[in-house]
Amino acid sequence: MTKKELWESYRFPLILLGGIVLGAIIGIVFGKQATVLKPLGDIFINLMFTIVVPMVFVSIATAVGSMLNLKRLGKILGSLVFTFIVTGMFAAALVLVVVNIWPPAANTTVQLSAGKVGKALSAGQMFVQTLTVDDFVGLFSRKNMLPNIVAAIAMGIAMSMCGGAESPVGKFMANLNDIIMKLVNMIMKLAPIGLGAYFANLVGEYGPQLIGDYGRTMAIYYPMCIVYAIIFFTGYAYYAGGSRGIKAFWGHILKPAVTAFGTQSSCAAIPANMEACDEIGVPEDIYDIVLPLGATMHMDGSVLSSIIKIAFLFEIFGMPFTGVDVYAKAIAVSILSAFVLSGAPGGGMVGEMLIVSLFGFPQEAFPIIVTIGYLVDPMATCLNSSGDTVASMMISRMVEGKGWMDKKSDRKTDPEKAAIAAQIGGCDCGNK
């Protein structure tokens, strides 16, 4: 990457982190006097929570309505869904072990003035609220994010049955999605000021130890991702093709991994992933489907980061992150965020809002974990994208049997087709 390309990829995260760092410095220097800046942070948070519900509904309905018009082999899709969920569960199991051994926020306890932490939903309540609300208008409350998502998927399916993206409603939804995302971009321009002001308030009121917890979280997350890649990706490659699969995967994954890390976008890495799959011997009709969908649905790195964010919030609010019920909810939310929400623009932030809502944290918890998201995003995206290649290998074995690597034929990856595949995936950027 050139310096210009590197700056374009990292400009906004660097400006945002710069605003947060400046806010933290103001909090350290001025102490409790820095709380005067809190209203600026409240304005940004309120704007984000206002736009999130229409953003989720319209973007998911539009994506589903368009994607369901594509012709896909049933066996490939079945294997794809199974693979994505199983690998996500392995990632969740690893991070649960890690955060119990090395808690990410062991030094800080925060009691926010906005109120006490609400009661988390029980497993039964979560199931009911995943499917329904008791009134139509309830679908458009941020407190009912899961029913909103289910309704959006149902809307997309119905839209696809009535003409999909080319129908009048499909075109309207696509245009509405563009308008909403313009609003999101406008609001996000306030993020460095809003989050900076909020962190000035947090650090001023609760001390600089909160900053140390972010460093501890990164020190846990990045090595954990490396361990996951070495152990689990190697295991997945072995399942796909034995020792030949391991050699093929690690021999061709460097370029896609570096591209994803540098651009913070799995979609930008799709052409490199296609080249890698082609060299490995993955059938073209498999990676044509798996890679664009994987760029929006296969998120092992995001599963790892979601659970570490949940554990972080539990600890700073003085709640024990223990129990089968808590773990089950954490796994469900992390996989849902990766499998469904990441296909929507801004899916990373939506997942963070979902964490705050489902576990009953006050809305002030949102900027705390948004910061974690930006800190871990490069490595999360690298892991997400690299996982798409090994998933393609695993699905090749499921579809064609153990000898799929012996069936390799000469194939050339069409760069234009790779660009189209990135568009089909519906991915935006950041932690994708």
Secondary structure, DSSP 4 states (H G I P E B T S, - for coil): --HHHHHHHHHHHHHHHHHHHHHHHHHHHHGGGGGGGHHHHHHHHHHHHHHHHHHHHHHHHHHHHHHTTS---HHHHHHHHHHHHHHHHHHHHHHHHHHHHS-TT-S-----TT-PPPPPPPHHHHHHHHH--SSGGGGGSGGGHHHHHHHHHHHHHHHHHTTGGGSHHHHHHHHHHHHHHHHHHHHHTTHHHHHHHHHHHHHHHH-THHHHHHHHHHHHHHHHHHHHIIIIIHHHHHHHHHHHHHHHHHHH-HHHHHHHHHHT-TTTTHHHHHHHHHHHT--HHHHHHHHHHHHHH--HHHHHHHHHHHHHHHHHTT----SHHHHHHHHHHHHHHHHTGGGSTTHHHHHHHHHHHHTT--TTHHHHHHHHHHHHHHHHHHHHHHHHHHHHHHHHHHHH-GGGGGG-------HHHHHHHHHHHT--SS--
